[in-house]
Amino acid sequence: MDKKIAELYDAGKTDQAIHLLVKQIDAHPKNAENYLQLATYLLEQGSFDQASKLLEEAKHIVTKPEELDYDLAVCYYMQGDFTKAINLLDQIPNDDLVLYQKALVYLKIGQKQKALAYALSIKEVDDRVKELLGDIWLSLGEMAQAETSFLKIAVAKRTAKINFLLGVCFLTEDRDQAEKFWDKAEKQDPKYYQKAKNEYAAILKMLSDKGKKQ
């Protein structure tokens, strides 16, 4: 990664950084690193189609096209093309990054047990992995397991999403605690909180009724 270009990008000079990367690619077309850096920036800007097109074309040019496979699989995932993403990921040796991405894709397509198997195979369990495991356990209806995964994320690092889902996990066992998590989530990100509340309305009603019966 070109550090000077990265500094420009981090400073908010996005167009300048992208322009310089395009010049680097023109000067060194066989170098995969520049394509990867540019694709990362395009993904962060939400230009998923541009990023995948860039990497697809680069695969015919660079010296080691396999170096682009993981990032291209991420592009396909972001585009919602999960079949293409999995087909490409299956060609890459399983390291933690690949396992994480496979778990994400399988969760998206509803193959929850497969997603869980890949997520549980990850060796370095950071907050991102804890969140993914929580999401998978929750999708399987395993509230206690989901709760355990989410609670492993330090309080200061919990996003509105984590706090909201902790509220979902706690609803049947401790409604007051659930409300506290939701209050936090709403303060952190009111828009997300409202959206999540609508998305989870049916589940929340079911859990609430279940809690009342206990």
Number of C-alpha atoms within 10 A of each C-alpha: 11 13 8 11 19 18 13 16 16 11 10 11 13 17 11 13 21 20 12 17 19 16 12 15 17 11 10 13 17 18 17 21 17 21 26 21 17 22 25 18 18 20 18 11 11 13 16 22 14 14 25 22 13 17 24 15 11 21 19 11 14 19 13 13 16 14 15 19 18 19 22 26 27 27 27 22 21 18 15 15 14 21 15 15 24 19 11 18 22 13 11 14 9 15 11 17 12 19 23 21 21 27 28 22 27 20 19 15 12 13 13 20 16 16 25 22 13 21 23 16 15 18 11 9 14 11 16 11 21 20 22 21 27 28 24 28 22 19 15 15 12 14 20 14 18 25 22 16 22 24 17 14 18 9 11 6 9 20 15 23 18 23 25 24 26 27 25 25 27 20 21 20 15 12 17 12 15 20 18 15 20 23 17 19 25 18 11 16 13 14 13 15 21 13 11 15 16 11 11 13 12 11 12 18 11 11 18 16 13 13 15 9 8 7
